[in-house]
Amino acid sequence: MRTTVGIIGGGPAGLLLARLLHRAGIDCVVLESRTRTYVEHRQRAGMLEQGTVDALRECGAAERLEVEGLVHHGIELRFDRERHHLDFPALTGGRTVTIYAQTEIVKDLVALQLADGPPLFFEAEANGIGGALTEAPVVHFVHDGYQEELSCEWVVGCDGFHGISRHVVPASARRVYEHDFPYSWLGVLADVPPSCEELIYARGERGFALHSMRSPSVSRLYLQVPNGTAPVDWPDDRVWDELAARFAIDADWTLERGPITAKSVTGMRSYVHEPMRHGRLLLAGDAAHIVPPTGAKGLNLAVSDVRVLARALIAFYDKNDPQLLDRYSELCLERVWQATRFSYDMTRMLHAQPDGDAFDHRMQLARLRRIAASRPAAAELAAHYTGLPLAL
């Protein structure tokens, strides 16, 4: 097969890039190693910055989002049994965020791709990339039991942290920065209406907790747990009891309980791979960077990457202008590092540190009280949470 842009990975980043390129008349092919069912039911983030919503609208994938998405005007911080609301529109000049599950974004993009889009191959596992430094890259992949080749002018790695794309870059040509946190998140899905209108970030001596939602009838909740924790270690009653204890405040508020339908444990990591371009290979999303989920930046960073990349490729083919492609890594990494810093700071501020002492505890409270009492401090958090402007 031949195409202009070969995209490895059929998650939100790869699918969105394919839609943006298709609408601009640029040929591409998407290779996804997993089945369609797996991809459409893979639980991930669900908080969308305004820029992410705009990108989905731009490619015609926001019809259900406009109806089912839950617009949020802020978040609530809880500490010392107190609650403090941050009003995003008031702090940012009108910006909001939207709750819409990644599973639904993928379903919408897959449906569009299959109905009116470039080829999308499921169960097509890329196992090699040749010619990344030349003008004739080739992606080697297995599909339906046969070894195949996709010849293209550019290869885009949207294949996540465990994909093959970034490993094509020689060790001498890359720089890697990473940090592992000494705790994880236990995440649960529950068939119960949310007990709050907006997300709750709770910090206490027992550890961190987050109350989120997937829909008006489904709640998504998280608990800080030690690394190495298994979901089986947490029976349903224990989960609800611990959540209630960490969300407790000196006010009339009750955590609603219901059937838990899924549990998983997620490690906390920061990771940045530089550069994000190597010859004719371009990296996007989790293939190039990972952030802890505290700041809800992962999906949104992936979307901002492909928005920059789509504009760069369109400028290259429509105007014969390579400037944006030449600056792709630079433009994306500026935003990546700001999101990495924000996510790191949020994580350190809200989680009980296993090796911490009374001083660490008081420093965390001081940071939280500064945000609760200072409009500039609250505005700084709100600006990053709702999303920095696209660097173009």
Protein Blocks (a to p, Z undefined) as FASTA:
>chain_A
ZZfbdcehjbfklmmmmmmmmmnopacddddfbdfklmmmcccdfbdcfklmmmmmmnop
ammmmmmpccdfbdcddeehiacdddfklmnoopacddddfklmmmmmmmmmmmnccddd
ehiacfbdehklmcbdcddddeehiacddddfbdcdfebjklmklmmpcfklcccddddd
fbdcdddddddddfbfbdcddddfkbpcddddfbfkbccddddddehiafklmcfklmmm
mmmmmmpccddddddddddfbdcdddddddddddfbehjaccehjlloccdfklopmmmm
mmmmmmmmmmmmmmmmmnopaklmmmmmmmmmmmmmmmmmmmmmmmmmmpccfkbcfklm
mmmmmmmmmmmmmmklmmmmmmmmnopaddZZ
